[in-house]
């Protein structure tokens, strides 16, 4: 009887864990809302961020990556709020699509960037089995998204540039991804949760318990 009871308890825990990773209607709605919101942020950053990118790159070739972090924000936000497989990728992708549809200098390649950046963040959340969402994991997700962006840009043009440029570009993207996407994204989610807007999500319940 004891063995049977333990087996049932383990099955219940596994089943509960599996259910927690299943998408709900509210998850889909929030993913869409987050995607559109980050798409608008991307669109806004396309001017300011690109100017910063060009200026930094002119001072030290490769250092322009320091401005990239904001374009990586969608995947971090999606992963931290929704906490389901595919959330980081979906939110970043929707944001990229919105940015491309509104109009930017990169056109359809923005969508491809969104895929690899979202996938980079997604892999980090997956590595922690969608169970860890602290500031360190957020920073790592930002770095993952940045590495995804770096790989994409390397094979679509930067491969022709020097090793020094590419290493400096990678380093600056890693820093920017960790800070502007990861740490900033974590604080944005915490601030949003504190307002009660995320009460249907685990992050919102955590914020209530802390109060």
C-alpha positions as CSV (number, residue, x, y, z in Angstrom):
1,X,0.0,0.0,0.0
2,X,2.8,2.4,0.8
3,X,4.5,1.7,-2.5
4,X,1.3,2.2,-4.4
5,X,0.6,5.5,-2.5
6,X,4.1,6.8,-3.3
7,X,3.7,5.8,-7.0
8,X,0.3,7.7,-7.1
9,X,1.9,10.7,-5.5
10,X,4.8,10.8,-8.0
11,X,2.3,10.4,-10.9
12,X,0.2,13.2,-9.5
13,X,3.3,15.5,-9.3
14,X,4.4,14.6,-12.8
15,X,0.9,15.2,-14.1
16,X,0.6,18.5,-12.3
17,X,4.0,19.6,-13.8
18,X,2.9,18.6,-17.3
19,X,-0.3,20.6,-16.9
20,X,1.6,23.6,-15.8
21,X,3.5,23.6,-19.1
22,X,0.3,23.4,-21.2
23,X,-0.8,26.5,-23.0
24,X,-4.0,28.2,-21.9
25,X,-6.1,30.6,-23.9
26,X,-4.9,33.4,-21.6
27,X,-1.3,32.5,-22.4
28,X,-1.9,32.8,-26.1
29,X,-3.7,36.1,-25.6
30,X,-0.9,37.5,-23.5
31,X,1.8,36.2,-25.9
32,X,0.1,38.1,-28.7
33,X,-0.2,41.3,-26.6
34,X,3.4,41.1,-25.5
35,X,4.5,40.4,-29.0
36,X,2.7,43.5,-30.3
37,X,3.9,45.7,-27.4
38,X,7.6,44.6,-27.9
39,X,7.1,45.1,-31.7
40,X,6.3,48.7,-31.0
41,X,9.3,49.0,-28.7
42,X,11.5,47.5,-31.4
43,X,10.0,50.0,-33.9
44,X,10.8,52.9,-31.6
45,X,14.3,51.5,-30.9
46,X,15.0,51.1,-34.6
47,X,15.8,54.8,-34.8
48,X,17.5,55.5,-31.4
49,X,19.1,52.1,-31.2
50,X,20.5,52.1,-34.7
51,X,21.9,55.6,-34.2
52,X,23.6,54.3,-31.0
53,X,24.8,51.2,-32.9
54,X,26.3,53.3,-35.7
55,X,28.0,55.7,-33.3
56,X,29.5,53.0,-31.1
57,X,30.6,51.1,-34.2
58,X,32.3,54.1,-35.6
59,X,34.3,54.6,-32.4
60,X,35.3,51.0,-32.1
61,X,34.2,48.6,-34.9
62,X,32.2,45.8,-33.4
63,X,31.2,47.8,-30.3
64,X,27.8,48.6,-31.9
65,X,26.5,45.4,-30.4
66,X,26.1,47.3,-27.1
67,X,22.9,48.7,-28.5
68,X,21.3,45.4,-29.5
69,X,19.8,44.4,-26.2
70,X,16.5,46.1,-26.5
71,X,15.8,44.2,-29.7
72,X,16.2,41.0,-27.6
73,X,13.6,42.0,-25.0
74,X,10.6,40.0,-26.4
75,X,12.0,36.6,-25.7
76,X,13.0,37.4,-22.2
77,X,9.6,38.9,-21.4
78,X,7.7,36.0,-22.9
79,X,9.7,33.5,-21.0
80,X,9.5,35.2,-17.7
81,X,5.8,35.9,-17.8
82,X,4.2,32.9,-19.6
83,X,6.7,30.3,-18.5
84,X,5.7,27.8,-21.1
85,X,7.7,26.0,-23.9
86,X,7.8,28.2,-27.0
87,X,6.7,31.4,-25.2
88,X,10.1,33.2,-25.6
89,X,10.3,32.3,-29.2
90,X,6.7,33.2,-30.0
91,X,6.8,36.7,-28.3
92,X,10.1,37.6,-29.9
93,X,8.9,36.4,-33.3
94,X,5.6,38.4,-33.1
95,X,7.6,41.5,-32.1
96,X,9.8,41.1,-35.1
97,X,6.9,40.6,-37.4
98,X,5.2,43.8,-36.1
99,X,8.4,45.7,-36.5
100,X,8.8,44.5,-40.0
101,X,5.2,45.3,-40.9
102,X,5.4,48.8,-39.6
103,X,8.6,49.3,-41.6
104,X,12.3,49.4,-40.9
105,X,15.5,49.3,-42.9
106,X,16.0,45.6,-42.5
107,X,12.7,44.4,-44.0
108,X,11.9,40.7,-43.9
109,X,15.2,39.7,-42.4
110,X,13.9,41.2,-39.2
111,X,11.6,38.1,-39.0
112,X,14.5,35.7,-39.4
113,X,16.4,37.6,-36.7
114,X,13.3,37.3,-34.4
115,X,13.3,33.5,-34.9
116,X,17.0,33.0,-33.9
117,X,16.9,35.5,-31.1
118,X,13.7,34.0,-29.6
119,X,15.2,30.5,-30.0
120,X,18.4,31.6,-28.1
121,X,16.3,32.8,-25.2
122,X,14.0,29.8,-25.4
123,X,17.0,27.4,-25.1
124,X,18.0,29.0,-21.8
125,X,14.6,28.7,-20.3
126,X,14.4,25.1,-21.5
127,X,17.8,24.3,-19.9
128,X,16.3,25.2,-16.6
129,X,13.2,23.1,-17.4
130,X,11.0,26.2,-17.3
131,X,11.3,26.2,-13.5
132,X,13.7,29.0,-12.8
133,X,12.9,32.6,-13.6
134,X,15.2,34.7,-11.4
135,X,17.3,37.6,-12.5
136,X,20.3,35.4,-13.3
137,X,18.2,33.2,-15.6
138,X,16.8,36.3,-17.2
139,X,20.3,37.6,-17.9
140,X,21.3,34.3,-19.4
141,X,18.2,34.3,-21.6
142,X,19.2,37.8,-22.8
143,X,22.7,36.4,-23.5
144,X,21.2,33.4,-25.3
145,X,19.1,35.7,-27.5
146,X,22.2,37.8,-28.2
147,X,24.3,34.8,-29.2
148,X,21.5,33.8,-31.6
149,X,21.6,37.3,-33.1
150,X,25.4,37.1,-33.4
151,X,25.3,33.7,-35.2
152,X,22.6,34.9,-37.6
153,X,24.5,38.1,-38.5
154,X,27.8,36.2,-38.7
155,X,26.5,33.9,-41.5
156,X,24.6,36.7,-43.3
157,X,27.5,39.2,-43.6
158,X,29.8,39.4,-40.7
159,X,31.7,36.3,-41.7
160,X,33.6,38.5,-44.2
161,X,34.8,40.8,-41.4
162,X,37.8,40.3,-39.2
163,X,38.0,38.0,-36.2
164,X,38.7,41.0,-33.9
165,X,35.5,42.7,-35.1
166,X,33.4,39.5,-34.6
167,X,34.8,38.8,-31.2
168,X,34.3,42.4,-30.0
169,X,30.8,42.3,-31.5
170,X,30.0,39.1,-29.7
171,X,31.3,40.5,-26.4
172,X,29.3,43.7,-26.7
173,X,26.1,41.8,-27.7
174,X,26.5,39.5,-24.7
175,X,26.8,42.4,-22.3
176,X,23.9,44.2,-23.9
177,X,21.7,41.1,-23.9
178,X,22.4,40.4,-20.3
179,X,21.7,44.0,-19.2
180,X,19.2,45.6,-21.6
181,X,17.2,42.4,-22.3
182,X,17.8,40.2,-19.3
183,X,18.1,42.5,-16.2
184,X,15.9,45.2,-17.6
185,X,13.4,42.7,-18.7
186,X,13.3,41.1,-15.2
187,X,12.7,44.4,-13.5
188,X,10.0,45.3,-16.1
189,X,8.2,42.1,-15.4
190,X,8.4,42.6,-11.6
191,X,7.1,46.1,-12.0
192,X,4.2,44.9,-14.1
193,X,3.4,42.1,-11.7
194,X,3.3,44.5,-8.8
195,X,0.4,46.4,-10.5
196,X,-1.7,43.2,-10.4
197,X,-1.9,43.0,-14.2
198,X,-0.3,39.5,-14.2
199,X,-2.5,38.0,-11.5
200,X,-3.4,35.1,-13.8
201,X,0.3,34.1,-14.0
202,X,2.7,32.6,-11.5
203,X,4.8,35.8,-11.5
204,X,1.8,37.7,-10.4
205,X,1.0,35.3,-7.6
206,X,4.6,35.5,-6.5
207,X,4.4,39.3,-6.3
208,X,1.3,39.1,-4.1
209,X,3.0,36.7,-1.7
210,X,6.0,39.0,-1.4
211,X,3.6,41.9,-0.5
